[in-house]
Amino acid sequence: MAFLTRWLQFLRFLEGLLELLDFLATPLGLIAGVGIGLYSMLVGLGIDASAAATLAGSVALVLSCLITRPDF
């Protein structure tokens, strides 16, 4: 019975992981992933958190404008 409980927990984890990957495949998920990844990389390099957040937010905003550009 314990094995079946663990197996069910594993399957729920996989389902949640697939939902996350589906979200990351959308334009909003791509923008969020790039912003969070760039922020964590900059903080890891030793840049203070406010400067890293500003730079990562700016890059994410530019990426958002490029991806969601309307066709006139």
C-alpha positions in Angstrom: 0.0 0.0 0.0 2.9 2.3 0.8 4.3 1.7 -2.7 1.0 2.8 -4.3 0.9 5.9 -2.2 4.4 6.8 -3.3 3.6 6.0 -6.9 0.6 8.3 -6.8 2.7 11.1 -5.3 5.2 10.6 -8.1 2.5 10.8 -10.7 1.1 14.0 -9.2 4.6 15.5 -9.2 5.0 14.6 -12.9 1.6 16.2 -13.6 2.6 19.4 -11.9 6.0 19.4 -13.7 4.2 19.0 -17.0 1.9 21.9 -16.2 4.9 24.1 -15.4 6.6 23.1 -18.7 3.4 23.9 -20.6 3.4 27.4 -18.9 7.0 28.0 -19.8 6.3 27.2 -23.4 3.9 30.2 -23.6 5.2 33.7 -24.4 4.5 34.9 -20.8 6.3 31.8 -19.4 9.3 32.4 -21.6 9.5 36.1 -20.5 9.2 35.1 -16.8 11.8 32.4 -17.1 14.3 34.7 -18.8 13.7 37.4 -16.2 14.0 35.0 -13.2 17.0 33.3 -14.7 18.8 36.5 -15.5 18.1 37.9 -12.0 19.5 34.8 -10.3 22.5 34.8 -12.5 23.3 38.4 -11.8 22.8 37.9 -8.0 25.1 34.9 -8.2 27.7 37.0 -9.9 27.7 39.4 -6.9 25.6 42.3 -8.2 23.3 43.8 -5.5 19.7 42.7 -5.6 18.1 46.0 -6.6 20.5 46.5 -9.6 20.0 42.9 -10.6 16.2 43.2 -10.4 16.2 46.4 -12.4 18.4 45.0 -15.1 16.5 41.7 -15.3 13.1 43.5 -15.3 14.3 45.8 -18.1 15.5 42.8 -20.2 12.2 41.0 -19.6 10.2 44.1 -20.6 12.1 44.5 -23.9 11.7 40.8 -24.6 8.0 41.1 -23.8 7.7 44.0 -26.3 9.5 42.0 -29.0 7.5 38.8 -28.5 4.0 40.4 -28.2 4.5 43.0 -30.8 1.2 43.6 -32.5 0.9 43.4 -36.3 -0.5 46.6 -37.7 
